[in-house]
Amino acid sequence: MRDLPTIGGNAAVKKWGYIAMHAAAAAAFIFLLQRFTLSASLESSLLWALTFAVCAAGLAYKQANR
């Protein structure tokens, strides 16, 4: 089989990896802050972590497309 050249494949992987890393870091940060520093319930902490992850992913997506 021939190796077909990939056009921009590596850049796309880096972009989506950056977005995923940004979302995971924001979710982990807000979960730990809510759960252990502010003593919030588990459900509330998870909800806030999900909300911040979505917002962080959106911001990282907009930044990556500049």
PQR file with spaces between the fields and no chain letter, atoms N, CA, C, O and H, PARSE charges and radii, in Angstrom:
ATOM       1  N    MET     1       0.829   -1.195    0.000 -0.4000 1.5000
ATOM       2  CA   MET     1       0.000    0.000    0.000 -0.0000 2.0000
ATOM       3  C    MET     1       0.865    1.248    0.000  0.5500 1.7000
ATOM       4  O    MET     1       1.951    1.285    0.579 -0.5500 1.4000
ATOM       5  N    ARG     2       0.353    2.251   -0.659 -0.4000 1.5000
ATOM       6  CA   ARG     2       1.061    3.528   -0.682 -0.0000 2.0000
ATOM       7  C    ARG     2       0.698    4.351    0.541  0.5500 1.7000
ATOM       8  O    ARG     2      -0.417    4.279    1.058 -0.5500 1.4000
ATOM       9  H    ARG     2      -0.529    2.220   -1.129  0.4000 1.0000
ATOM      10  N    ASP     3       1.647    5.119    0.978 -0.4000 1.5000
ATOM      11  CA   ASP     3       1.356    6.082    2.042 -0.0000 2.0000
ATOM      12  C    ASP     3       0.831    7.351    1.411  0.5500 1.7000
ATOM      13  O    ASP     3       1.527    7.995    0.625 -0.5500 1.4000
ATOM      14  H    ASP     3       2.553    5.178    0.558  0.4000 1.0000
ATOM      15  N    LEU     4      -0.376    7.709    1.745 -0.4000 1.5000
ATOM      16  CA   LEU     4      -0.962    8.917    1.198 -0.0000 2.0000
ATOM      17  C    LEU     4      -0.580   10.103    2.069  0.5500 1.7000
ATOM      18  O    LEU     4      -0.613   10.012    3.296 -0.5500 1.4000
ATOM      19  H    LEU     4      -0.941    7.186    2.384  0.4000 1.0000
ATOM      20  N    PRO     5      -0.222   11.204    1.447 -0.5600 1.5000
ATOM      21  CA   PRO     5       0.142   12.381    2.247  0.2800 2.0000
ATOM      22  C    PRO     5      -1.085   12.959    2.942  0.5500 1.7000
ATOM      23  O    PRO     5      -2.170   13.036    2.365 -0.5500 1.4000
ATOM      24  N    THR     6      -0.892   13.353    4.162 -0.4000 1.5000
ATOM      25  CA   THR     6      -1.977   14.008    4.893 -0.0000 2.0000
ATOM      26  C    THR     6      -1.748   15.503    4.839  0.5500 1.7000
ATOM      27  O    THR     6      -0.657   15.998    5.123 -0.5500 1.4000
ATOM      28  H    THR     6      -0.011   13.291    4.631  0.4000 1.0000
ATOM      29  N    ILE     7      -2.777   16.195    4.476 -0.4000 1.5000
ATOM      30  CA   ILE     7      -2.676   17.646    4.343 -0.0000 2.0000
ATOM      31  C    ILE     7      -3.292   18.278    5.578  0.5500 1.7000
ATOM      32  O    ILE     7      -4.510   18.249    5.749 -0.5500 1.4000
ATOM      33  H    ILE     7      -3.663   15.793    4.246  0.4000 1.0000
ATOM      34  N    GLY     8      -2.476   18.837    6.424 -0.4000 1.5000
ATOM      35  CA   GLY     8      -2.973   19.518    7.605 -0.0000 2.0000
ATOM      36  C    GLY     8      -3.496   18.593    8.701  0.5500 1.7000
ATOM      37  O    GLY     8      -4.149   19.058    9.635 -0.5500 1.4000
ATOM      38  H    GLY     8      -1.486   18.859    6.286  0.4000 1.0000
ATOM      39  N    GLY     9      -3.227   17.321    8.606 -0.4000 1.5000
ATOM      40  CA   GLY     9      -3.725   16.373    9.603 -0.0000 2.0000
ATOM      41  C    GLY     9      -3.148   16.609   10.985  0.5500 1.7000
ATOM      42  O    GLY     9      -3.860   16.539   11.987 -0.5500 1.4000
ATOM      43  H    GLY     9      -2.697   16.943    7.847  0.4000 1.0000
ATOM      44  N    ASN    10      -1.873   16.883   11.031 -0.4000 1.5000
ATOM      45  CA   ASN    10      -1.211   17.096   12.310 -0.0000 2.0000
ATOM      46  C    ASN    10      -1.704   18.371   12.981  0.5500 1.7000
ATOM      47  O    ASN    10      -1.837   18.421   14.204 -0.5500 1.4000
ATOM      48  H    ASN    10      -1.296   16.940   10.217  0.4000 1.0000
ATOM      49  N    ALA    11      -1.969   19.385   12.195 -0.4000 1.5000
ATOM      50  CA   ALA    11      -2.456   20.645   12.757 -0.0000 2.0000
ATOM      51  C    ALA    11      -3.851   20.474   13.357  0.5500 1.7000
ATOM      52  O    ALA    11      -4.164   21.061   14.393 -0.5500 1.4000
ATOM      53  H    ALA    11      -1.861   19.345   11.202  0.4000 1.0000
ATOM      54  N    ALA    12      -4.685   19.667   12.702 -0.4000 1.5000
ATOM      55  CA   ALA    12      -6.033   19.432   13.223 -0.0000 2.0000
ATOM      56  C    ALA    12      -5.979   18.668   14.540  0.5500 1.7000
ATOM      57  O    ALA    12      -6.748   18.958   15.457 -0.5500 1.4000
ATOM      58  H    ALA    12      -4.431   19.190   11.861  0.4000 1.0000
ATOM      59  N    VAL    13      -5.091   17.711   14.639 -0.4000 1.5000
ATOM      60  CA   VAL    13      -4.952   16.949   15.883 -0.0000 2.0000
ATOM      61  C    VAL    13      -4.466   17.852   17.001  0.5500 1.7000
ATOM      62  O    VAL    13      -4.948   17.766   18.130 -0.5500 1.4000
ATOM      63  H    VAL    13      -4.467   17.475   13.895  0.4000 1.0000
ATOM      64  N    LYS    14      -3.516   18.714   16.690 -0.4000 1.5000
ATOM      65  CA   LYS    14      -3.007   19.639   17.706 -0.0000 2.0000
ATOM      66  C    LYS    14      -4.093   20.598   18.168  0.5500 1.7000
ATOM      67  O    LYS    14      -4.196   20.904   19.356 -0.5500 1.4000
ATOM      68  H    LYS    14      -3.124   18.783   15.772  0.4000 1.0000
ATOM      69  N    LYS    15      -4.913   21.079   17.214 -0.4000 1.5000
ATOM      70  CA   LYS    15      -5.968   22.026   17.566 -0.0000 2.0000
ATOM      71  C    LYS    15      -6.993   21.373   18.492  0.5500 1.7000
ATOM      72  O    LYS    15      -7.347   21.945   19.523 -0.5500 1.4000
ATOM      73  H    LYS    15      -4.830   20.831   16.249  0.4000 1.0000
ATOM      74  N    TRP    16      -7.469   20.184   18.133 -0.4000 1.5000
ATOM      75  CA   TRP    16      -8.477   19.529   18.968 -0.0000 2.0000
ATOM      76  C    TRP    16      -7.885   19.044   20.293  0.5500 1.7000
ATOM      77  O    TRP    16      -8.589   18.977   21.300 -0.5500 1.4000
ATOM      78  H    TRP    16      -7.181   19.719   17.296  0.4000 1.0000
ATOM      79  N    GLY    17      -6.602   18.709   20.291 -0.4000 1.5000
ATOM      80  CA   GLY    17      -5.939   18.351   21.545 -0.0000 2.0000
ATOM      81  C    GLY    17      -5.833   19.547   22.479  0.5500 1.7000
ATOM      82  O    GLY    17      -6.011   19.421   23.691 -0.5500 1.4000
ATOM      83  H    GLY    17      -6.030   18.764   19.472  0.4000 1.0000
ATOM      84  N    TYR    18      -5.541   20.704   21.903 -0.4000 1.5000
ATOM      85  CA   TYR    18      -5.483   21.947   22.685 -0.0000 2.0000
ATOM      86  C    TYR    18      -6.851   22.261   23.286  0.5500 1.7000
ATOM      87  O    TYR    18      -6.950   22.652   24.449 -0.5500 1.4000
ATOM      88  H    TYR    18      -5.395   20.806   20.919  0.4000 1.0000
ATOM      89  N    ILE    19      -7.897   22.090   22.495 -0.4000 1.5000
ATOM      90  CA   ILE    19      -9.253   22.377   22.977 -0.0000 2.0000
ATOM      91  C    ILE    19      -9.623   21.412   24.101  0.5500 1.7000
ATOM      92  O    ILE    19     -10.164   21.829   25.125 -0.5500 1.4000
ATOM      93  H    ILE    19      -7.818   21.772   21.550  0.4000 1.0000
ATOM      94  N    ALA    20      -9.337   20.136   23.914 -0.4000 1.5000
ATOM      95  CA   ALA    20      -9.656   19.133   24.939 -0.0000 2.0000
ATOM      96  C    ALA    20      -8.861   19.375   26.222  0.5500 1.7000
ATOM      97  O    ALA    20      -9.401   19.252   27.321 -0.5500 1.4000
ATOM      98  H    ALA    20      -8.897   19.798   23.082  0.4000 1.0000
ATOM      99  N    MET    21      -7.587   19.717   26.083 -0.4000 1.5000
ATOM     100  CA   MET    21      -6.763   19.983   27.263 -0.0000 2.0000
ATOM     101  C    MET    21      -7.268   21.212   28.017  0.5500 1.7000
ATOM     102  O    MET    21      -7.294   21.224   29.248 -0.5500 1.4000
ATOM     103  H    MET    21      -7.149   19.817   25.190  0.4000 1.0000
ATOM     104  N    HIS    22      -7.662   22.228   27.284 -0.4000 1.5000
ATOM     105  CA   HIS    22      -8.171   23.447   27.902 -0.0000 2.0000
ATOM     106  C    HIS    22      -9.470   23.165   28.666  0.5500 1.7000
ATOM     107  O    HIS    22      -9.654   23.651   29.781 -0.5500 1.4000
ATOM     108  H    HIS    22      -7.640   22.218   26.285  0.4000 1.0000
ATOM     109  N    ALA    23     -10.358   22.387   28.069 -0.4000 1.5000
ATOM     110  CA   ALA    23     -11.624   22.041   28.714 -0.0000 2.0000
ATOM     111  C    ALA    23     -11.389   21.173   29.954  0.5500 1.7000
ATOM     112  O    ALA    23     -12.019   21.389   30.990 -0.5500 1.4000
ATOM     113  H    ALA    23     -10.208   21.992   27.162  0.4000 1.0000
ATOM     114  N    ALA    24     -10.495   20.203   29.852 -0.4000 1.5000
ATOM     115  CA   ALA    24     -10.215   19.325   30.992 -0.0000 2.0000
ATOM     116  C    ALA    24      -9.584   20.089   32.150  0.5500 1.7000
ATOM     117  O    ALA    24      -9.921   19.855   33.311 -0.5500 1.4000
ATOM     118  H    ALA    24      -9.984   20.028   29.011  0.4000 1.0000
ATOM     119  N    ALA    25      -8.678   20.993   31.838 -0.4000 1.5000
ATOM     120  CA   ALA    25      -8.028   21.782   32.896 -0.0000 2.0000
ATOM     121  C    ALA    25      -9.037   22.688   33.598  0.5500 1.7000
ATOM     122  O    ALA    25      -9.012   22.814   34.823 -0.5500 1.4000
ATOM     123  H    ALA    25      -8.403   21.183   30.895  0.4000 1.0000
ATOM     124  N    ALA    26      -9.919   23.316   32.831 -0.4000 1.5000
ATOM     125  CA   ALA    26     -10.926   24.186   33.439 -0.0000 2.0000
ATOM     126  C    ALA    26     -11.897   23.379   34.297  0.5500 1.7000
ATOM     127  O    ALA    26     -12.268   23.804   35.391 -0.5500 1.4000
ATOM     128  H    ALA    26      -9.940   23.214   31.836  0.4000 1.0000
ATOM     129  N    ALA    27     -12.307   22.215   33.798 -0.4000 1.5000
ATOM     130  CA   ALA    27     -13.236   21.373   34.559 -0.0000 2.0000
ATOM     131  C    ALA    27     -12.601   20.884   35.862  0.5500 1.7000
ATOM     132  O    ALA    27     -13.235   20.906   36.917 -0.5500 1.4000
ATOM     133  H    ALA    27     -12.006   21.869   32.909  0.4000 1.0000
ATOM     134  N    ALA    28     -11.358   20.448   35.780 -0.4000 1.5000
ATOM     135  CA   ALA    28     -10.674   19.961   36.984 -0.0000 2.0000
ATOM     136  C    ALA    28     -10.494   21.082   37.999  0.5500 1.7000
ATOM     137  O    ALA    28     -10.703   20.886   39.196 -0.5500 1.4000
ATOM     138  H    ALA    28     -10.842   20.430   34.923  0.4000 1.0000
ATOM     139  N    PHE    29     -10.106   22.251   37.516 -0.4000 1.5000
ATOM     140  CA   PHE    29      -9.887   23.376   38.420 -0.0000 2.0000
ATOM     141  C    PHE    29     -11.178   23.759   39.144  0.5500 1.7000
ATOM     142  O    PHE    29     -11.185   23.894   40.368 -0.5500 1.4000
ATOM     143  H    PHE    29      -9.936   22.410   36.544  0.4000 1.0000
ATOM     144  N    ILE    30     -12.259   23.933   38.400 -0.4000 1.5000
ATOM     145  CA   ILE    30     -13.493   24.394   39.035 -0.0000 2.0000
ATOM     146  C    ILE    30     -14.084   23.296   39.914  0.5500 1.7000
ATOM     147  O    ILE    30     -14.689   23.597   40.943 -0.5500 1.4000
ATOM     148  H    ILE    30     -12.253   23.824   37.406  0.4000 1.0000
ATOM     149  N    PHE    31     -13.921   22.023   39.527 -0.4000 1.5000
ATOM     150  CA   PHE    31     -14.419   20.943   40.379 -0.0000 2.0000
ATOM     151  C    PHE    31     -13.695   20.929   41.719  0.5500 1.7000
ATOM     152  O    PHE    31     -14.328   20.842   42.772 -0.5500 1.4000
ATOM     153  H    PHE    31     -13.430   21.779   38.691  0.4000 1.0000
ATOM     154  N    LEU    32     -12.374   21.014   41.680 -0.4000 1.5000
ATOM     155  CA   LEU    32     -11.612   20.999   42.932 -0.0000 2.0000
ATOM     156  C    LEU    32     -11.906   22.229   43.779  0.5500 1.7000
ATOM     157  O    LEU    32     -12.008   22.136   45.002 -0.5500 1.4000
ATOM     158  H    LEU    32     -11.860   21.084   40.825  0.4000 1.0000
ATOM     159  N    LEU    33     -12.042   23.374   43.135 -0.4000 1.5000
ATOM     160  CA   LEU    33     -12.365   24.593   43.865 -0.0000 2.0000
ATOM     161  C    LEU    33     -13.727   24.476   44.549  0.5500 1.7000
ATOM     162  O    LEU    33     -13.857   24.766   45.739 -0.5500 1.4000
ATOM     163  H    LEU    33     -11.959   23.450   42.141  0.4000 1.0000
ATOM     164  N    GLN    34     -14.734   24.052   43.797 -0.4000 1.5000
ATOM     165  CA   GLN    34     -16.084   23.940   44.347 -0.0000 2.0000
ATOM     166  C    GLN    34     -16.152   22.870   45.438  0.5500 1.7000
ATOM     167  O    GLN    34     -16.694   23.108   46.517 -0.5500 1.4000
ATOM     168  H    GLN    34     -14.628   23.816   42.831  0.4000 1.0000
ATOM     169  N    ARG    35     -15.607   21.709   45.152 -0.4000 1.5000
ATOM     170  CA   ARG    35     -15.784   20.560   46.041 -0.0000 2.0000
ATOM     171  C    ARG    35     -15.010   20.713   47.343  0.5500 1.7000
ATOM     172  O    ARG    35     -15.553   20.454   48.417 -0.5500 1.4000
ATOM     173  H    ARG    35     -15.166   21.516   44.275  0.4000 1.0000
ATOM     174  N    PHE    36     -13.763   21.124   47.263 -0.4000 1.5000
ATOM     175  CA   PHE    36     -12.923   21.093   48.455 -0.0000 2.0000
ATOM     176  C    PHE    36     -12.729   22.457   49.109  0.5500 1.7000
ATOM     177  O    PHE    36     -12.637   22.544   50.334 -0.5500 1.4000
ATOM     178  H    PHE    36     -13.322   21.333   46.391  0.4000 1.0000
ATOM     179  N    THR    37     -12.666   23.501   48.325 -0.4000 1.5000
ATOM     180  CA   THR    37     -12.474   24.821   48.918 -0.0000 2.0000
ATOM     181  C    THR    37     -13.794   25.417   49.381  0.5500 1.7000
ATOM     182  O    THR    37     -13.878   25.977   50.474 -0.5500 1.4000
ATOM     183  H    THR    37     -12.740   23.430   47.330  0.4000 1.0000
ATOM     184  N    LEU    38     -14.822   25.297   48.551 -0.4000 1.5000
ATOM     185  CA   LEU    38     -16.112   25.887   48.891 -0.0000 2.0000
ATOM     186  C    LEU    38     -17.093   24.889   49.519  0.5500 1.7000
ATOM     187  O    LEU    38     -18.203   25.268   49.893 -0.5500 1.4000
ATOM     188  H    LEU    38     -14.754   24.842   47.663  0.4000 1.0000
ATOM     189  N    SER    39     -16.697   23.636   49.635 -0.4000 1.5000
ATOM     190  CA   SER    39     -17.496   22.567   50.252 -0.0000 2.0000
ATOM     191  C    SER    39     -18.885   22.436   49.628  0.5500 1.7000
ATOM     192  O    SER    39     -19.882   22.305   50.337 -0.5500 1.4000
ATOM     193  H    SER    39     -15.796   23.328   49.331  0.4000 1.0000
ATOM     194  N    ALA    40     -18.940   22.471   48.320 -0.4000 1.5000
ATOM     195  CA   ALA    40     -20.208   22.295   47.612 -0.0000 2.0000
ATOM     196  C    ALA    40     -20.517   20.805   47.489  0.5500 1.7000
ATOM     197  O    ALA    40     -19.644   19.960   47.687 -0.5500 1.4000
ATOM     198  H    ALA    40     -18.130   22.577   47.743  0.4000 1.0000
ATOM     199  N    SER    41     -21.762   20.497   47.161 -0.4000 1.5000
ATOM     200  CA   SER    41     -22.142   19.096   46.985 -0.0000 2.0000
ATOM     201  C    SER    41     -21.505   18.544   45.710  0.5500 1.7000
ATOM     202  O    SER    41     -21.047   19.299   44.853 -0.5500 1.4000
ATOM     203  H    SER    41     -22.471   21.184   47.000  0.4000 1.0000
ATOM     204  N    LEU    42     -21.485   17.224   45.601 -0.4000 1.5000
ATOM     205  CA   LEU    42     -20.891   16.573   44.440 -0.0000 2.0000
ATOM     206  C    LEU    42     -21.643   16.938   43.165  0.5500 1.7000
ATOM     207  O    LEU    42     -21.029   17.219   42.135 -0.5500 1.4000
ATOM     208  H    LEU    42     -21.857   16.610   46.297  0.4000 1.0000
ATOM     209  N    GLU    43     -22.971   16.935   43.235 -0.4000 1.5000
ATOM     210  CA   GLU    43     -23.774   17.254   42.055 -0.0000 2.0000
ATOM     211  C    GLU    43     -23.527   18.678   41.578  0.5500 1.7000
ATOM     212  O    GLU    43     -23.382   18.924   40.380 -0.5500 1.4000
ATOM     213  H    GLU    43     -23.470   16.707   44.071  0.4000 1.0000
ATOM     214  N    SER    44     -23.479   19.603   42.508 -0.4000 1.5000
ATOM     215  CA   SER    44     -23.229   20.994   42.161 -0.0000 2.0000
ATOM     216  C    SER    44     -21.830   21.169   41.575  0.5500 1.7000
ATOM     217  O    SER    44     -21.648   21.897   40.599 -0.5500 1.4000
ATOM     218  H    SER    44     -23.596   19.403   43.481  0.4000 1.0000
ATOM     219  N    SER    45     -20.863   20.514   42.161 -0.4000 1.5000
ATOM     220  CA   SER    45     -19.493   20.614   41.664 -0.0000 2.0000
ATOM     221  C    SER    45     -19.376   20.056   40.257  0.5500 1.7000
ATOM     222  O    SER    45     -18.699   20.644   39.414 -0.5500 1.4000
ATOM     223  H    SER    45     -21.010   19.923   42.954  0.4000 1.0000
ATOM     224  N    LEU    46     -20.027   18.926   39.991 -0.4000 1.5000
ATOM     225  CA   LEU    46     -19.986   18.343   38.657 -0.0000 2.0000
ATOM     226  C    LEU    46     -20.700   19.213   37.636  0.5500 1.7000
ATOM     227  O    LEU    46     -20.249   19.336   36.497 -0.5500 1.4000
ATOM     228  H    LEU    46     -20.577   18.448   40.676  0.4000 1.0000
ATOM     229  N    LEU    47     -21.805   19.812   38.034 -0.4000 1.5000
ATOM     230  CA   LEU    47     -22.533   20.684   37.124 -0.0000 2.0000
ATOM     231  C    LEU    47     -21.705   21.913   36.758  0.5500 1.7000
ATOM     232  O    LEU    47     -21.643   22.297   35.591 -0.5500 1.4000
ATOM     233  H    LEU    47     -22.172   19.712   38.959  0.4000 1.0000
ATOM     234  N    TRP    48     -21.074   22.524   37.749 -0.4000 1.5000
ATOM     235  CA   TRP    48     -20.221   23.673   37.480 -0.0000 2.0000
ATOM     236  C    TRP    48     -19.011   23.273   36.636  0.5500 1.7000
ATOM     237  O    TRP    48     -18.598   24.020   35.749 -0.5500 1.4000
ATOM     238  H    TRP    48     -21.124   22.212   38.698  0.4000 1.0000
ATOM     239  N    ALA    49     -18.444   22.096   36.910 -0.4000 1.5000
ATOM     240  CA   ALA    49     -17.295   21.627   36.127 -0.0000 2.0000
ATOM     241  C    ALA    49     -17.692   21.426   34.669  0.5500 1.7000
ATOM     242  O    ALA    49     -16.936   21.795   33.770 -0.5500 1.4000
ATOM     243  H    ALA    49     -18.779   21.489   37.630  0.4000 1.0000
ATOM     244  N    LEU    50     -18.851   20.853   34.424 -0.4000 1.5000
ATOM     245  CA   LEU    50     -19.326   20.663   33.058 -0.0000 2.0000
ATOM     246  C    LEU    50     -19.559   22.001   32.369  0.5500 1.7000
ATOM     247  O    LEU    50     -19.198   22.183   31.207 -0.5500 1.4000
ATOM     248  H    LEU    50     -19.464   20.553   35.155  0.4000 1.0000
ATOM     249  N    THR    51     -20.158   22.921   33.087 -0.4000 1.5000
ATOM     250  CA   THR    51     -20.424   24.252   32.523 -0.0000 2.0000
ATOM     251  C    THR    51     -19.123   24.954   32.152  0.5500 1.7000
ATOM     252  O    THR    51     -19.010   25.506   31.058 -0.5500 1.4000
ATOM     253  H    THR    51     -20.451   22.773   34.031  0.4000 1.0000
ATOM     254  N    PHE    52     -18.150   24.940   33.040 -0.4000 1.5000
ATOM     255  CA   PHE    52     -16.883   25.599   32.763 -0.0000 2.0000
ATOM     256  C    PHE    52     -16.120   24.883   31.650  0.5500 1.7000
ATOM     257  O    PHE    52     -15.427   25.531   30.865 -0.5500 1.4000
ATOM     258  H    PHE    52     -18.242   24.492   33.929  0.4000 1.0000
ATOM     259  N    ALA    53     -16.237   23.566   31.571 -0.4000 1.5000
ATOM     260  CA   ALA    53     -15.561   22.821   30.506 -0.0000 2.0000
ATOM     261  C    ALA    53     -16.105   23.211   29.138  0.5500 1.7000
ATOM     262  O    ALA    53     -15.343   23.400   28.189 -0.5500 1.4000
ATOM     263  H    ALA    53     -16.799   23.039   32.209  0.4000 1.0000
ATOM     264  N    VAL    54     -17.420   23.330   29.042 -0.4000 1.5000
ATOM     265  CA   VAL    54     -18.034   23.722   27.769 -0.0000 2.0000
ATOM     266  C    VAL    54     -17.623   25.141   27.395  0.5500 1.7000
ATOM     267  O    VAL    54     -17.284   25.408   26.243 -0.5500 1.4000
ATOM     268  H    VAL    54     -18.038   23.176   29.813  0.4000 1.0000
ATOM     269  N    CYS    55     -17.654   26.041   28.358 -0.4000 1.5000
ATOM     270  CA   CYS    55     -17.251   27.427   28.082 -0.0000 2.0000
ATOM     271  C    CYS    55     -15.774   27.510   27.691  0.5500 1.7000
ATOM     272  O    CYS    55     -15.420   28.234   26.761 -0.5500 1.4000
ATOM     273  H    CYS    55     -17.929   25.824   29.294  0.4000 1.0000
ATOM     274  N    ALA    56     -14.921   26.778   28.389 -0.4000 1.5000
ATOM     275  CA   ALA    56     -13.487   26.799   28.081 -0.0000 2.0000
ATOM     276  C    ALA    56     -13.218   26.192   26.708  0.5500 1.7000
ATOM     277  O    ALA    56     -12.360   26.676   25.971 -0.5500 1.4000
ATOM     278  H    ALA    56     -15.209   26.190   29.145  0.4000 1.0000
ATOM     279  N    ALA    57     -13.951   25.131   26.363 -0.4000 1.5000
ATOM     280  CA   ALA    57     -13.780   24.534   25.041 -0.0000 2.0000
ATOM     281  C    ALA    57     -14.216   25.509   23.954  0.5500 1.7000
ATOM     282  O    ALA    57     -13.576   25.599   22.906 -0.5500 1.4000
ATOM     283  H    ALA    57     -14.649   24.737   26.962  0.4000 1.0000
ATOM     284  N    GLY    58     -15.285   26.228   24.195 -0.4000 1.5000
ATOM     285  CA   GLY    58     -15.730   27.227   23.223 -0.0000 2.0000
ATOM     286  C    GLY    58     -14.717   28.338   23.035  0.5500 1.7000
ATOM     287  O    GLY    58     -14.447   28.753   21.907 -0.5500 1.4000
ATOM     288  H    GLY    58     -15.805   26.154   25.046  0.4000 1.0000
ATOM     289  N    LEU    59     -14.157   28.820   24.126 -0.4000 1.5000
ATOM     290  CA   LEU    59     -13.138   29.866   24.032 -0.0000 2.0000
ATOM     291  C    LEU    59     -11.876   29.363   23.335  0.5500 1.7000
ATOM     292  O    LEU    59     -11.286   30.073   22.521 -0.5500 1.4000
ATOM     293  H    LEU    59     -14.376   28.484   25.042  0.4000 1.0000
ATOM     294  N    ALA    60     -11.466   28.138   23.656 -0.4000 1.5000
ATOM     295  CA   ALA    60     -10.273   27.579   23.016 -0.0000 2.0000
ATOM     296  C    ALA    60     -10.516   27.350   21.527  0.5500 1.7000
ATOM     297  O    ALA    60      -9.604   27.529   20.720 -0.5500 1.4000
ATOM     298  H    ALA    60     -11.946   27.561   24.317  0.4000 1.0000
ATOM     299  N    TYR    61     -11.723   26.960   21.158 -0.4000 1.5000
ATOM     300  CA   TYR    61     -12.064   26.764   19.751 -0.0000 2.0000
ATOM     301  C    TYR    61     -11.986   28.083   18.985  0.5500 1.7000
ATOM     302  O    TYR    61     -11.431   28.147   17.888 -0.5500 1.4000
ATOM     303  H    TYR    61     -12.463   26.815   21.814  0.4000 1.0000
ATOM     304  N    LYS    62     -12.547   29.129   19.579 -0.4000 1.5000
ATOM     305  CA   LYS    62     -12.484   30.438   18.924 -0.0000 2.0000
ATOM     306  C    LYS    62     -11.043   30.925   18.809  0.5500 1.7000
ATOM     307  O    LYS    62     -10.662   31.505   17.793 -0.5500 1.4000
ATOM     308  H    LYS    62     -12.997   29.078   20.470  0.4000 1.0000
ATOM     309  N    GLN    63     -10.255   30.693   19.831 -0.4000 1.5000
ATOM     310  CA   GLN    63      -8.859   31.121   19.814 -0.0000 2.0000
ATOM     311  C    GLN    63      -8.056   30.326   18.782  0.5500 1.7000
ATOM     312  O    GLN    63      -7.198   30.887   18.101 -0.5500 1.4000
ATOM     313  H    GLN    63     -10.565   30.221   20.657  0.4000 1.0000
ATOM     314  N    ALA    64      -8.328   29.033   18.663 -0.4000 1.5000
ATOM     315  CA   ALA    64      -7.586   28.189   17.726 -0.0000 2.0000
ATOM     316  C    ALA    64      -7.924   28.521   16.280  0.5500 1.7000
ATOM     317  O    ALA    64      -7.118   28.252   15.388 -0.5500 1.4000
ATOM     318  H    ALA    64      -9.026   28.577   19.216  0.4000 1.0000
ATOM     319  N    ASN    65      -9.082   29.092   16.028 -0.4000 1.5000
ATOM     320  CA   ASN    65      -9.493   29.417   14.662 -0.0000 2.0000
ATOM     321  C    ASN    65      -9.113   30.820   14.244  0.5500 1.7000
ATOM     322  O    ASN    65      -9.502   31.252   13.159 -0.5500 1.4000
ATOM     323  H    ASN    65      -9.736   29.310   16.752  0.4000 1.0000
ATOM     324  N    ARG    66      -8.387   31.534   15.040 -0.4000 1.5000
ATOM     325  CA   ARG    66      -7.957   32.895   14.668 -0.0000 2.0000
ATOM     326  C    ARG    66      -6.916   32.854   13.596  0.5500 1.7000
ATOM     327  O    ARG    66      -6.438   33.900   13.159 -0.5500 1.4000
ATOM     328  H    ARG    66      -8.071   31.184   15.921  0.4000 1.0000
